[in-house]
Amino acid sequence: MRSQYEYLAVLGVCLLITMPLEWMGRGVYRRGNELVRAVTPVLAVLVVWDVVAIMRGHWSFHPEATTGVEIGGVLPIEEVLFFVAIPICALLTYEAVRERSERWLPNG
């Protein structure tokens, strides 16, 4: 049986798992303006891509796995949150690895 909060739960788990990386790297949440500038272009492109794909019937979302809240009557809010949460998780991972790798590599 699916839950209408299934998609949101997965996004929440992704953010929780990567949250400790904030302190292992240079910080992502602490640099709010840079975070917004990094995520906004990705969000804009993927929202347009998704809306076009949905309108053309290329894909859809299981109604039992979403809350039913849609942007513009087309795009589930969970999908928009996905386009924010996953890039944040990626940035957290990148910054943590980058910080650690600089410690491992000899200084040029």
SVG drawing of the C-alpha trace seen along z (x, -y; Angstrom):
<svg xmlns="http://www.w3.org/2000/svg" viewBox="-5 -36 59 38">
<polyline fill="none" stroke="black" stroke-width="0.4" points="0.0,0.0 1.3,-3.4 1.2,-6.5 0.5,-9.9 3.6,-11.1 5.9,-8.4 7.7,-10.8 8.2,-13.4 9.5,-10.8 12.2,-9.8 13.3,-13.4 13.4,-13.9 15.5,-10.8 17.9,-12.1 18.3,-15.4 18.7,-13.8 21.4,-11.4 23.4,-14.2 22.9,-16.8 26.0,-15.9 28.1,-16.7 27.3,-20.3 30.0,-20.2 32.4,-18.0 32.8,-20.5 32.7,-24.2 29.1,-24.4 26.2,-24.6 23.3,-25.8 25.6,-28.5 26.1,-30.0 22.5,-30.6 22.9,-33.1 25.3,-30.7 23.0,-27.8 20.1,-29.7 22.2,-30.6 23.3,-27.0 19.9,-25.4 17.7,-28.0 18.9,-27.3 18.6,-23.5 15.1,-24.0 14.0,-26.3 15.2,-24.0 13.8,-20.8 10.4,-22.3 10.0,-23.3 11.2,-19.9 8.8,-18.1 5.8,-20.2 6.4,-19.7 6.9,-15.9 3.7,-15.7 1.7,-17.7 2.9,-15.5 2.0,-12.4 5.6,-11.1 5.3,-10.5 3.1,-11.0 3.2,-10.5 1.3,-7.9 -1.5,-9.8 -1.4,-7.6 2.3,-8.5 1.8,-12.3 -0.2,-14.7 -2.2,-15.9 -0.9,-19.5 0.1,-20.5 1.7,-23.6 -0.2,-24.9 -2.5,-21.9 0.2,-19.8 3.4,-19.4 3.2,-17.7 4.8,-19.8 6.9,-16.7 8.6,-16.9 9.5,-20.6 10.9,-19.7 12.9,-16.9 14.6,-19.5 15.6,-21.4 16.5,-18.6 18.6,-16.4 20.9,-19.2 21.4,-20.2 22.3,-16.7 24.7,-16.6 26.3,-19.9 26.7,-18.7 28.4,-15.6 30.6,-17.5 31.7,-20.1 32.5,-17.4 34.5,-15.3 36.3,-18.4 37.3,-19.5 38.5,-16.0 40.4,-15.5 42.3,-18.7 43.6,-17.3 44.7,-14.0 46.4,-15.5 50.0,-16.9 50.3,-20.7 51.4,-21.5"/>
</svg>
